[in-house]
Amino acid sequence: MKERTISGSLFDVANTLFMLFVLSIMVIPFVYILSYSLSNPSMLNGGLVLWPAGFTFDSYTKAFGDPAVLKSVFVSIGRAVLGPAVMLFFTSMGAYALTRSDLGGVKFFRKYFVFTLYFSSGMIPMYLLMGYLQLKGTFLIYIVPGAVSVFSMVLIKTYIEALPKELEEAAVVDGANDFRLFFQVIFPICTPVFAAVVLFECVNQWNAFIDTQIYNTMSPNLYPLQYVLYNTLNQINSLDQLKMQGQKGLGAITPQTFKMAITIITVLPIACVYPFLQKYFVKGLLVGSIKG
C-alpha cells in the first residue's frame, strides 16, 4: 500500500471541505423551506430558519384538504410511472435498431432522428396533430407524445455500441433471434443508462404542467399535482383572505408558509425516487460478463 504524501493529504482535505461546502449550498435551502412550512408564522422572527418554530401541520392540512389535490397526486404518479415505462420500451428498441449496421436504411434513420433534435414543427402543428389523434382531454396526452425521446435514444445507442460484440455473437450462435437478443442479452446489461434516462423522464413527467394548460384545461379530473398547486398559488389574493381561512379550524397560515408547504409537496416525492436508482449509476453490471 502506497504511503500518502503531504500534498495528497492536503488535496483530500481541501476536496472534502469543498464538497461539504457544495453539499451545504444544496441542502440548507431545502431544510429552510421544510422548517418554514412546519413553523407557526407568529413565532417566526425572520432570518434563516433551520428548525420549525412552533411545530404545526396547518399549511399541509390546508393543501391536502382540497380533494382536487389528492386526485392530482394520483394523476402525477400515474404519468410519472407510465410515461417513463412507455418511453423506455419504445426508445430502447429504437436505439438498438439504430446500432444494427445491417438494417436497411439505418444511416438515413440515424440522420433523421438527429435532425429532430435541432428542428421541430412548433406548438401549433403539434396542437393540431393532438386534436386529429383525439388525444386532447385524455390521459394519453401525457404519455403518447413522449413515447420516443430522441435524446435518450442517442444515449442508449451510444451505450449499446460500447458493449462487446462477443455478447451478441454468442447469443446468435445459441440461436437467439433479434427480440430474444435484445430483451435477454442487451436489455439486462444496459441497466445503468436505462436508470439514467428513466430518472430524467420521471422528473420531467412529475414537473410538467404546460401540456395540461394547452390540452387539458377543460378536464379538471386530469390535472396533475403541479398544475393544481400552480392554480392554488394564483388564487391566493391577499394575506387577510388566507388568515380568515386559517381561522376556520386550520390555525394560523400565511401565504409564505403555504407556498413553502406546496414546494415540499412537489419536490419531496420525486426526490425519493433518486436513491432507488442511484446504485445503478455506480454499479458495473458488465464486469465479469465475458472473458478475454
Residue pairs with C-beta under 8 A, 6 or more apart in sequence:
4 12
28 48
28 50
30 267
31 50
32 48
32 49
32 50
33 260
33 263
33 264
34 260
34 264
35 49
35 50
35 51
35 52
35 53
36 44
36 49
36 256
36 257
36 260
37 59
37 60
37 257
37 260
37 261
37 263
37 264
38 52
38 55
38 56
38 57
38 59
39 49
39 52
39 53
39 54
39 55
39 56
39 257
40 53
40 54
40 55
40 56
40 58
40 251
40 252
41 252
41 253
41 254
41 256
41 257
42 54
42 252
43 53
43 54
44 53
45 53
56 251
56 252
58 246
58 250
58 251
58 252
58 253
58 257
59 253
59 257
59 258
59 260
59 261
60 261
60 265
61 250
61 251
62 245
62 246
62 250
62 253
62 258
62 261
63 69
63 229
63 232
63 258
63 261
63 262
63 265
64 70
65 250
66 228
66 232
68 220
68 223
68 228
69 225
69 228
69 229
69 232
71 221
71 223
72 223
72 224
72 225
72 227
72 228
72 229
73 225
75 139
75 222
75 223
75 224
75 225
76 205
76 206
76 224
76 225
76 226
76 269
77 269
78 139
79 139
79 142
79 143
79 205
79 206
79 208
79 224
80 202
80 205
80 206
80 270
82 143
83 142
83 143
83 146
83 201
83 202
83 204
83 205
84 197
84 198
84 201
84 202
84 205
86 143
86 146
86 147
87 146
87 147
87 148
87 149
87 152
87 197
87 198
87 201
88 152
88 194
88 197
88 198
88 201
90 147
90 148
91 147
91 148
91 149
91 152
91 153
91 156
91 197
92 156
92 187
92 190
92 194
93 182
94 113
94 148
94 153
95 152
95 153
95 154
95 155
95 156
95 157
95 160
96 156
96 157
96 160
96 182
96 186
97 103
97 106
97 109
98 106
98 109
98 110
98 113
98 153
98 157
99 157
99 160
99 161
100 106
103 109
113 150
113 153
113 154
114 150
114 154
116 150
117 150
117 151
117 154
120 126
121 129
123 214
126 145
127 214
127 215
130 136
130 141
130 145
130 215
133 144
135 141
135 144
135 145
135 215
136 215
136 216
137 215
137 216
137 218
137 219
137 222
138 219
138 222
139 222
141 211
141 215
141 216
142 205
142 208
142 211
142 224
145 211
146 201
146 204
146 205
149 197
149 201
152 197
152 200
152 201
155 193
155 196
155 197
156 190
156 193
156 194
156 197
159 190
159 192
159 193
160 186
160 190
163 186
163 189
163 190
163 286
164 289
164 290
166 290
166 292
167 185
167 186
167 189
167 289
167 290
168 181
168 185
168 186
171 180
171 181
171 184
171 185
172 181
176 184
176 185
187 194
188 285
189 285
189 286
189 289
191 280
191 285
192 280
192 281
192 283
192 285
194 280
195 277
195 280
195 281
196 277
196 280
196 281
198 277
199 273
199 274
199 277
202 270
202 273
203 270
206 225
206 226
206 266
206 269
206 270
207 226
207 266
207 270
208 224
208 226
209 224
209 226
209 227
209 230
212 222
212 223
212 224
212 227
213 227
216 222
216 223
223 231
225 265
225 266
226 266
229 262
229 265
229 266
232 262
233 259
233 262
236 242
236 255
236 258
236 259
239 254
239 255
242 253
242 254
242 255
242 258
243 252
243 253
243 254
245 253
246 252
246 253
